[in-house]
Amino acid sequence: PEIKKIKKQATEKRIYNLKDFVVYPKHGVGKITAIEKATVGGIDIHFYKILVEKEKLTLTVPINQQSKLRSISSVNQINKCISILKTKPKIKRTMWSRRAQEYDQKINSGKIYELAEVVKDLNKNTDIIADQSYSERQLFEKAYERLKSEFEAVLKISPEEVQKKMDKALGRTNISESTE
């Protein structure tokens, strides 16, 4: 029998423009600051320079390797995230190390709904920080900040407004901790 080779689904090559916001899974939301060309080993390579302000980082992503990039979410997707944040956290009864690994994978997946799930699941709406282990708090803050930066870019409102919106959805009350 003849084995037909299944074509891999073509990944959509988006063309991003200067000043577009994009999401790079491992680092979160960044803004395209330049589109440049360099010659490496006799081959011309075009790439995006992406500034990820939250991490004070500039990424150089070759345009032909951009499958990891995605556009920032739509307002509808942000609203769905807010709905996710309002739902009850799922507490798995597996070992923390395994859960932490799963959370980390979700945070770095670049998928906004998975990010919202991590924020929801790790949210402890108390002022008692002793309730959370250090690594749990680190993961929560990483996911929270990543989600928050995308909310800011999409909704075009101040970080304080975004934080209020997210905290309200999470049922976090009068938490006066600074995230800086």
N, C-alpha and C positions, 0 to 999 in steps of 0.2 A: 504494500500500500504506500501511496505517495504521502509524504509528510509535508503538509503545507506550513510554511513559516508564517507565524502570526505577526503581523506588523505591530510594532509597539505604537501605542497611541501617541500621536504627535503632540509634543508639549507646545503649547501656545507660546510663540515668541512675541512678547509684548515689546512695543517700542515705548520707552519711557522718555520723558522730556526733562530738560533742566528744571529744577525746583519741584519736580514731582516727589511726593512722599511714597516710599516703598517699604515693604517689610522684608527684612532678611532674617530668616528663622532663628539663627543663633544669637542675634543681637537686637532684634526689635525694629522699631520704626526709624528710618533714616530719610534724609532728603538728598536728592541727586544734585550735587554741586558742580559737576563737570562731566562732559562726555569727551573722552580723549582717545588718542591713537598712539600706539607705541610699536616699535619694531623689535620683536624678540626673535633671535635666531633667524633673521631674514623673513619672518612672517609678520605681516601687519596685524595688530590686534587692537580692536576697539573695545573700550571699557568705560564703565560708569564709575565715577568717584561718588561714594555715598557717605555723607556725614551722619553718624549716629551720635547725636548730641548727648543723650543720656549717659553714654559710655565714653564720651570724648574720644571718638574713634572714627577714622576715615577708612572705609572699605574700598578696595579696587576690585570690581567685579567685571570680568570679561563679558561682553555682550553675548557671546555664544555659550557662556556658562551660566546664563541668567535663570535657569530653571528653578533655582532656589528662591529667586525674588518673587514677590507678589505685590499687587497693588494694595493700597490700604483698603480697609473694609468700606462697605456702603453704610449709610445711616440705618438702613433696615437691619443689617448685620449687627450693628452696635446695639440696636434695640433688642435684638434677639439675645445678645450677650447680657444685657441688663435683666432680661427674663431669666436667663440661666443663673445669674447671681442671686436672684430672688428665691430660687428653689432650695430645697433642703439639701445640706451637704451629704454626700455618700461617704460613709466611713467604712473603709474596708478593714477587715480584721487580719490582714496579712502583716508580715514583719515590716517595721518602718523602713529598713534599708531597701526592701523591694518596692514599697510604695514610693519612697523618695526617688528611686530610679524611674519609676513610671511617671511621676510628676515632672521630673526633669526632662524626660523625653517629650512630654506634652508641651512643656514650656518652649522647648527648642524646635517643636514641629512646625511652628509658623502658622498653625491653624488657630484662628481667634476663638472659636468655640471651645477648643481644648484648653486654651489659656484661661478662659472664663470659668471652666469647670475646676481647674486647679485653684484659682482664687477662691471660688465658692467652697471647695472641699477643705482648704487649709485655713479659711477664715475663722478666727476665734473672736467673736464680738464681745470681748471683755477688755477691761483695762489691765487685767492681771496677765502680765507677760510671762509669769512663771508657768502659766498654763501650757505654753508651747516650748518645745525644745529649740535650741539654737538653730539646728539645721532646718527644722520645720519653719521657723520664722524667716530664715534666709530664703527658702524656696517661696514662701508666701510673698515676701517683699519683691523678689525678682519677678514673679508672675504678675503681681499687682502693678508694679511700675511699668512693665511691658504692656499690659492691657491699658493702663492709664495713658501711656504715650500715644497709643493708637487712637483712643477716644479723643485725645486732644487734637490730633491731626485731622480726624474725620469731622468732629463737631465744631472745630475751630473756636473753642472756648478756653478760658484760663485753666491752668492746672488745679487751682483751688475749686473751681466750679466742677471740674471732672471728678475730683476727689469727693466732693459733696454728693454728687450723683451716684458714684460707685458705692460710697459708704452707706448711703440711704438704701440702695438695692440690697446691700449685704446685711442691713440691719445693724450696722456698726454705729453706736451712739457715743457721743462726746469722747471720741478717741483723739486725744490731743498729742499724738506722738509725731515728731517730725520724721519724715522718711529720708532726709538728707544725711 
